[in-house]
Amino acid sequence: MQHFIGTYECKADAKGRIMIPIALKKQMSSSLIDGFVIKRAVFNACLELYPLKQWEALMEKVNQLNRFNKKNNDFIRRFTAGVRIVDIDAAGRLLIPKDLVQHASIQKEVVVSSAVNILEIWDKSLYEEAIDEATTDFGALAEDVMGDKDGQD
């Protein structure tokens, strides 16, 4: 499983293309041939970029949901809304579909941030707001999520 590292700032042009920074492109090299899937994030006003292999593994889990359960069908519909297969061109550019640019309110300044095995693509101002909100009580959040309840880390 591939893991990405880092947060990168770049610019979006009028067509919704962003130039992937070289340091990040090197990390993505094993996925460049297969391509990527881009989609709306579930919890934030940003986009998620999945290497195709990561997306296929996630879809295996989603495919196991019982489609005769309305909640499952509603989830699948919402989760896959706006999903697109995208490539990074030879010049290192990623073209973000217009509807996804609008969904994430992407203007000119963009942040591409690692989120373990996927990348998040944010409008810079929204990213900074989200980081500021998350750090308000980050210590307590870290303890809840990563702390061992038995006192062992």
N, C-alpha and C positions, 0 to 999 in steps of 0.2 A: 504494500500500500504506500502510495506516495504522500509525503507531507510537505507542505509549503511553509516557507519562513519569510517573514517580513511584511512591511507596509510601505507602499510605493505611491508617490504622487505623480500624476500625469495629466494630460489635457485631452479633452474631447474636441473633435472638429465639428463642423456644421452637419456632417453626415452621420455623426454618432460613432466615429472611429476613434479608438484610443491606441496610442503607441505603447506596447508592453515594454517596460524597462528591461534592459539586457540582463540584469541580475535575476529577474523573475523569469525571463524567457529561458535562461539556462536551466532553471528548476523545472520548467514545463517541457523540456526537450523530449522526454520519453512519451509525452502525450500529444506532441504536435502532429504526428502522423495520423493518429486516430481521430483527433478533433475533440471538441468540447460541447457541453450542453449548458446553455444559459437559461436562467429562470428567475422569477420573482422570489424573493426571500419570504419565508413564512412569518417571521416575527418583526422584521425591520423593513424600512423603505429603501432597500438596496437590492442588488441582483446577486445571484450566486452562479459561479462558473465552475462546473464540474468537468474533470477529465472524463471522457466517454466511458472508460472502464469503471470509474467510481459511480457514474450515473447508472450504468447497467447493474452493478451490485445493489444499488439502492432500489432500482426497479424490481429486482428479484424479490425483495422484501415486500414492496407495495403489491406486487402481483399475487402474493399469498393472502391478501385481504379478501374476505368473503364479499363478493359483489352483490349478494342478495341482502346485504345490510345497507340501508340507505345512508347511514353515516359514513360508511366506507366509500360508497360511490361519490358522495358529496366531497369527501376528503380528496379522493383521487382527482376529481374534476378541478378542484381549486388548486391542488398541489401541482398539477401539470399545466395549468392555464398559462399560456404564453411561452411555453417551453420551445426552444429552438436549438438545432445543431448549428454550431458556428466553428469557424476555423481562424487560425492566426495566419495571415498572409506572409509571403516571403519577406516583406518589409517589416514584419513584426507588429502589424496592426490587427486589432480586433474590431470588427464592425458590430455594434450593438443595434439590434432592431429598434426602429423608432418607437414602437409601443412600449418597449422595455425602458428606453431612455426616458420617456414620459412618466412611466410608473415610478422610476427611481428619482425623478426630478433632477436628472443629471444636466448640469449646465456646462461650463467649460473646465473647471477644476475638478479632478476625479481622484479618488483614492482607491487603490486596489490593495486589499488586505488579506493576509492568509488567515484561514480559519481551519486549521489542521489539514484536511485533505481536499478542501475546496478553496476558492477565492471569492471574496466579497467585493463587489464593485459599488462604490458609493459616490454620490455628489459630495465634495469635500466638506461643505458646511454641515450637511446632515451627518456625516461621519463624525465630525468634531463634536456635534451635539450629542450623538449617541455615546461617544467615549466619555464625555463630561457627565452624562447621566449615570453611566455604568460605574464610574469611579467614585461616585458619591458614597456608596457603601460597599466598595469592592472587597474589603477585608472580610466582612460578614458573608458576602457571596462566595468568596474563595473557601471559607471555612465550611459553609453549607455544601458546596459542590465537591470539593476535593478533600476535606478533612475526614479522617476516619472517626466514626462515632465511638470507637473503643479506645481512642487516644493513640492509636498506632498510625503513623503516616506511611 
